[in-house]
Amino acid sequence: MSDSIPDFLRTTRASYDRIAKDYAAAFPGGPPHPLDQALITAFAELTAAHGTAPVADLGSGPGHVTALLHARGVPAFGVDVSPAMVELARRTHPEVRFHVGSMTSLDLPDGTLGGILALYSTIHVPDDQLPRAFAEFCRTLTPGGHVLLAFQTGDEPGRLHLAERFGHEIDLRYYWRTPEQIAAPLTAAGLELVARVRREPTGDELRPRAFVLARRPVETTAGTPAEPAPRT
């Protein structure tokens, strides 16, 4: 990535570079909650309608979910802002493609992705950068392509700054948003909402989890949205 990247990307990249190994050890697998797994499965089935169009896992981290999609026959690849995370994911899952990149400036052609997964990665994106990221989602998705986002939420928005994690000095900012706060810039970017799900915290979780599913509209020749043809 260029040295001219915005400050929030620079600090996020540096922080995850420092904690990559410890983070991967602390979270050795994919989402443990059955509801999370079910939503990812549903997302995978939706992307199957686009055949071989690839699916981008943005903020792929150690690559566990990317590898899970790949194992289910989804042509998935991972993108992460942290070179250390990407290198770790490549070593752990050599059968899957990973590269360094940012969701605010995707190095991908227009209309080529069958789906976008962004699990707990928009939480580090400031409010003023969300429209830019979601515009990139809409630009790179095929018509009818879906995006699934997951993030910590609550009844009110909030922010958190961490200067230390796993014994390492970091500079990470977290943004807690409601599903409605995510839905507004998604639709403004040209995507249409499909579903919103919230579940309460379990185990060691401190905040509720939210999931938002959206898609790039399918246009008919008349210029009005239309449903994709059913699969047979």
C-alpha positions as CSV (number, residue, x, y, z in Angstrom):
1,M,0.0,0.0,0.0
2,S,1.1,3.6,-0.7
3,D,2.7,5.7,2.1
4,S,0.1,8.4,1.3
5,I,-2.8,6.4,2.9
6,P,-5.1,8.2,5.3
7,D,-4.1,8.3,9.0
8,F,-6.8,5.9,10.1
9,L,-5.6,3.3,7.7
10,R,-2.0,3.8,8.7
11,T,-2.7,3.4,12.4
12,T,-5.0,0.4,11.8
13,R,-2.5,-1.3,9.6
14,A,0.4,-0.8,12.1
15,S,-1.7,-1.9,15.1
16,Y,-2.8,-5.2,13.4
17,D,0.7,-5.8,12.2
18,R,1.8,-5.8,15.8
19,I,-0.9,-8.0,17.2
20,A,-1.4,-10.4,14.2
21,K,0.1,-13.5,15.8
22,D,-1.6,-13.0,19.2
23,Y,-4.9,-12.1,17.5
24,A,-4.9,-15.3,15.4
25,A,-4.0,-17.4,18.5
26,A,-6.9,-15.8,20.5
27,F,-9.4,-16.4,17.7
28,P,-8.3,-19.7,16.1
29,G,-11.5,-20.4,14.1
30,G,-14.5,-18.9,12.4
31,P,-17.5,-17.4,14.1
32,P,-18.5,-19.7,16.9
33,H,-22.2,-18.7,17.3
34,P,-24.7,-20.8,15.3
35,L,-26.6,-17.7,14.1
36,D,-23.4,-16.1,12.8
37,Q,-22.6,-19.4,10.9
38,A,-26.1,-19.6,9.5
39,L,-26.0,-16.1,8.1
40,I,-22.6,-16.7,6.5
41,T,-24.1,-19.9,5.0
42,A,-27.0,-18.0,3.6
43,F,-24.7,-15.4,2.2
44,A,-22.7,-18.2,0.5
45,E,-25.9,-19.5,-1.1
46,L,-26.9,-16.1,-2.3
47,T,-23.5,-15.7,-4.0
48,A,-23.9,-19.0,-5.8
49,A,-26.4,-17.3,-8.1
50,H,-23.4,-15.5,-9.7
51,G,-21.5,-18.6,-10.6
52,T,-17.8,-18.1,-10.8
53,A,-17.9,-14.4,-9.9
54,P,-15.4,-14.1,-7.0
55,V,-16.3,-13.1,-3.4
56,A,-14.2,-10.6,-1.5
57,D,-13.7,-11.0,2.3
58,L,-12.8,-7.5,3.3
59,G,-10.9,-7.3,6.6
60,S,-10.1,-11.0,6.3
61,G,-7.6,-11.1,9.2
62,P,-6.2,-14.6,9.8
63,G,-8.4,-15.8,6.9
64,H,-10.5,-18.4,8.7
65,V,-13.8,-17.2,7.2
66,T,-12.3,-16.8,3.7
67,A,-11.1,-20.4,3.9
68,L,-14.5,-21.5,5.2
69,L,-16.2,-20.0,2.1
70,H,-13.5,-21.5,-0.1
71,A,-14.1,-25.0,1.4
72,R,-17.8,-24.6,0.6
73,G,-17.0,-24.0,-3.1
74,V,-17.3,-20.2,-3.0
75,P,-14.6,-18.6,-5.1
76,A,-13.5,-16.4,-2.2
77,F,-10.4,-14.3,-1.6
78,G,-9.3,-12.2,1.3
79,V,-8.2,-8.5,1.5
80,D,-6.7,-7.0,4.7
81,V,-5.0,-3.7,5.4
82,S,-2.4,-5.4,7.5
83,P,0.5,-7.1,5.6
84,A,1.3,-9.2,8.7
85,M,-2.3,-10.5,8.8
86,V,-2.1,-11.3,5.0
87,E,1.2,-13.2,5.4
88,L,-0.2,-15.2,8.3
89,A,-3.4,-16.0,6.4
90,R,-1.4,-17.1,3.4
91,R,0.7,-19.5,5.5
92,T,-2.3,-20.9,7.4
93,H,-4.5,-21.3,4.3
94,P,-2.2,-21.7,1.3
95,E,-5.0,-22.8,-0.9
96,V,-6.7,-19.4,-0.7
97,R,-5.7,-16.1,-2.2
98,F,-5.0,-13.1,0.1
99,H,-3.7,-9.6,-0.6
100,V,-3.1,-6.3,1.1
101,G,-5.7,-3.6,0.4
102,S,-8.3,-1.3,1.8
103,M,-12.1,-1.3,1.4
104,T,-12.0,2.4,0.8
105,S,-10.0,2.0,-2.4
106,L,-10.4,-1.5,-3.8
107,D,-8.0,-2.4,-6.6
108,L,-10.7,-4.3,-8.4
109,P,-12.6,-3.7,-11.7
110,D,-16.2,-2.5,-11.8
111,G,-19.0,-5.0,-11.5
112,T,-16.9,-8.1,-11.0
113,L,-17.6,-9.4,-7.5
114,G,-20.4,-11.8,-6.8
115,G,-20.4,-10.9,-3.1
116,I,-18.6,-8.9,-0.4
117,L,-18.2,-10.0,3.2
118,A,-17.1,-7.5,5.8
119,L,-17.2,-9.1,9.3
120,Y,-16.1,-6.7,12.0
121,S,-14.0,-4.6,9.7
122,T,-16.1,-1.5,9.2
123,I,-15.7,-1.0,13.0
124,H,-12.4,0.8,12.3
125,V,-13.7,3.0,9.5
126,P,-14.6,6.6,10.6
127,D,-18.1,7.9,9.9
128,D,-16.8,10.3,7.1
129,Q,-15.1,7.4,5.3
130,L,-18.1,4.9,5.3
131,P,-19.7,6.5,2.2
132,R,-16.4,6.0,0.3
133,A,-16.2,2.4,1.4
134,F,-19.8,1.6,0.5
135,A,-19.5,3.3,-2.9
136,E,-16.6,0.9,-3.5
137,F,-18.8,-2.0,-2.6
138,C,-21.5,-0.9,-5.0
139,R,-19.0,-0.2,-7.8
140,T,-17.3,-3.6,-7.6
141,L,-20.4,-5.8,-7.1
142,T,-22.2,-7.4,-10.0
143,P,-25.8,-6.4,-10.3
144,G,-27.7,-8.6,-7.8
145,G,-24.5,-9.2,-5.8
146,H,-24.8,-9.2,-2.0
147,V,-22.8,-7.7,0.8
148,L,-23.0,-9.0,4.4
149,L,-21.7,-6.8,7.2
150,A,-21.3,-7.7,10.9
151,F,-20.4,-5.3,13.7
152,Q,-20.7,-4.7,17.4
153,T,-23.8,-2.6,18.1
154,G,-25.9,-1.2,20.9
155,D,-28.9,1.0,21.6
156,E,-26.7,4.1,21.1
157,P,-23.6,4.7,18.9
158,G,-20.3,4.9,20.7
159,R,-16.5,5.0,20.2
160,L,-13.5,3.3,21.9
161,H,-9.8,3.9,21.6
162,L,-7.4,1.1,22.6
163,A,-3.7,1.9,23.2
164,E,-2.7,-1.6,24.2
165,R,-3.8,-5.2,23.3
166,F,-2.1,-8.5,23.9
167,G,0.7,-6.6,25.6
168,H,1.5,-4.5,22.5
169,E,1.3,-0.8,22.1
170,I,-1.4,0.0,19.5
171,D,-3.6,2.8,18.2
172,L,-6.9,1.4,17.3
173,R,-10.2,3.2,17.2
174,Y,-13.5,1.4,17.2
175,Y,-16.9,2.8,16.1
176,W,-20.1,1.2,17.5
177,R,-23.0,1.8,15.2
178,T,-26.7,0.9,15.1
179,P,-28.0,-1.0,12.0
180,E,-29.8,2.1,11.0
181,Q,-26.5,4.1,11.0
182,I,-25.1,1.5,8.6
183,A,-28.2,1.3,6.5
184,A,-28.2,5.0,5.6
185,P,-24.8,5.2,3.9
186,L,-25.4,1.8,2.3
187,T,-28.6,2.9,0.5
188,A,-27.0,6.3,-0.3
189,A,-24.2,4.5,-2.1
190,G,-26.8,2.7,-4.3
191,L,-27.3,-0.6,-2.5
192,E,-30.7,-1.8,-1.3
193,L,-31.3,-3.4,2.1
194,V,-32.3,-7.1,2.3
195,A,-32.2,-7.9,6.0
196,R,-31.1,-6.6,9.4
197,V,-30.4,-9.0,12.3
198,R,-29.4,-8.3,15.9
199,R,-28.4,-10.8,18.5
200,E,-27.6,-10.3,22.2
201,P,-24.1,-10.9,23.5
202,T,-23.1,-14.4,24.6
203,G,-20.1,-15.8,26.4
204,D,-17.3,-13.2,26.7
205,E,-19.0,-10.7,24.4
206,L,-19.8,-7.3,25.9
207,R,-22.0,-5.8,23.2
208,P,-24.8,-7.1,20.9
209,R,-23.9,-8.1,17.4
210,A,-25.6,-6.8,14.3
211,F,-25.7,-8.1,10.7
212,V,-26.8,-6.1,7.7
213,L,-27.4,-7.8,4.3
214,A,-27.7,-5.6,1.2
215,R,-27.3,-6.0,-2.5
216,R,-26.6,-4.1,-5.7
217,P,-30.0,-3.7,-7.5
218,V,-30.6,-5.6,-10.7
219,E,-31.8,-3.2,-13.4
220,T,-34.2,-4.2,-16.1
221,T,-34.1,-2.7,-19.6
222,A,-36.7,-0.2,-18.5
223,G,-34.4,0.9,-15.7
224,T,-36.4,-0.4,-12.8
225,P,-35.3,-3.0,-10.3
226,A,-36.1,-6.6,-11.0
227,E,-35.6,-9.9,-9.3
228,P,-32.9,-12.2,-10.6
229,A,-34.1,-15.3,-12.4
230,P,-34.7,-18.2,-10.0
231,R,-32.0,-20.9,-9.9
232,T,-33.0,-24.3,-11.2
